[in-house]
Amino acid sequence: MYRTNKIATLASIALLSSSFSGIAMSNTMGGAVNVAIIGEADTLDPMISSKDVVGTVTQHIYETLFTFDGSWAPAPLLAESMPEVSSDGLTYTIKIRQGVNFHDGSSMDSADVVDSLNRWLSIASRGKSVASKVDSVTALDSHTVQIQLNAVYSPLLSLMSMNNAAAVIYPQENIKGADLAAPIGTGPYKVNEYKADQYLQLVRYDGYSSSTSAIDGASGPRERYLDEINFIPVGDVSTRLEGLLSGQFDFAESIAAESYDRLDSSSNAEPVLLAPYGWPMWVINHKKGIMTDLNVRKALQAALPAEDMLYAAFGDEKFYKADGALYPEGFVWNSDAGLENYGSGDTNKANGFLKSSSYDGSPLRILTSKQYMWHFKTAEVAKVYLEQAGFNVQMDVVDWATLGQRRNNPDLWDVFLSHSPYIPEPSLNGTMQSTYRAGWTNGEKEYLMSQFTSVTDTAERAAIWAQIQENYFNDVGFIKLGSFNSLRGKSVALKGVPETPWPFFWNAYK
């Protein structure tokens, strides 16, 4: 954690920001935005966290070699261009941009890239997922890096484009083993003030070197119109909404679905609906506890009433769809394999699985948070069905930061509630990886995933993915409840914020 004391309270942030509203300025340069996020970004080291709130905040501070364009294809960011890939698919030669500076004024070169990528491979969940396939990362010259694989891995560039558990580039001197000396990156904004549980204030980095390609998704120029961006953790969904409507916040994430009409009729704010956004999930502990028994997992799967849970969470079908396929219609990965096991809410069937299991009445510990209130609402409905099926249910309701800590310890939970946006490359979903904290693995699944990431033909990959989905249902790797659309809100004066799962505020202005 990095802190200073120049600004001491959330109130002072609000006052500071409001002072800009009375200043005459152009519609492009200057000003500040207050962004209400669901909880604190509990680390400013994006390599060590896969949480969306961390990725959203830190993508303004640090950058990766590649990012996603508007069609979710990898595109150069700190890289000068797309890599040269050998004919056997094992060698990636990457030219990095010259003239890029870190926030401490030092220049980025290949030594920074090599050390950063090696750290990513050793400590980041996404990096560790591919580490066994990487023989070496070496510098060919001051601005050329080569990655040598021992097996073809088709999603490599997509993996390196993610903004959480991210392959960001740090100054070589700032890497102290598993720790960072300070939050120093190459991004368009740099850390100015941080006060735990109150705010993180980012300010324009005047030494930023921007890409010169056309804006396309997260790729292309990153203009720094705003003087500052204040990320403010606001755990209560009603407080986020009221602050947005009153003008205290310029942007707020995760607004309750029933608030859509209030936003739509407001003169100060407006709704932002991402459709489809992603999928709610129940992540299952495969490492320890009662869920290591397949029949207990099958009992959980049979007992959950997906439609009822989604209705309780969102209340209106324009915000959700009861859809058990791991990817919905419209994606090449959509499949009906295994769907007969989806979301039936059959407590008698669930009880039968329990009776065939080793379950001894121990509490089924459900770890959730009210900061994503719709997570909690699905758990409330599920609790009734699970108890009817014969489970002894224990609801562990904590704040989101605490949930993020507890889920790393398999002794503390049996299921935790989370969600994910639909990521175009399925192998990047953390829950699919054996290195993920849930520890879901079996021989068939690992073989299929290996096949899936070693071929490049889309039709062939889609056929393999259908087999993976069948295995997911049969082994109950985790439970996808359905699809949902995400409601955010923003000030009518705030422009240039794209509709993306991880909102960013370069190119934004008031």
Secondary structure by P-SEA (a helix, b strand, c coil): cccccccccaaaaaaaaaaaaaccccccccbbbbbbcccccccccccccccaaaaacccccccccbbbccccccccccccccccccccccbbbbbbbccccccccccccaaaaaaaaaaaaccccccccccccccccccccccbbbbbbcccccaaaaaaacccccccccccccccccccccccccccccccccccccbbbbcccccbbbbccccccccccccccccbbbbbbbccaaaaaaaaaaccccccccccccaaaaaaacccbbbbbccccbbbbbcccccccccccaaaaaaaaaacaaaaaaaaacccccccccccccccccccccccccccccccccaaaaaaaaaacccccccbbbbbbccaaaaaaaaaaaaaaaaaaccccccccccaaaaaaaaaccccccccccccccccccccccccccccccccccaaaaaaaaaaaacccaaaaaaaaaaaaaaaaaaccccccbbbbbbbbbbccccccccccccccccccc
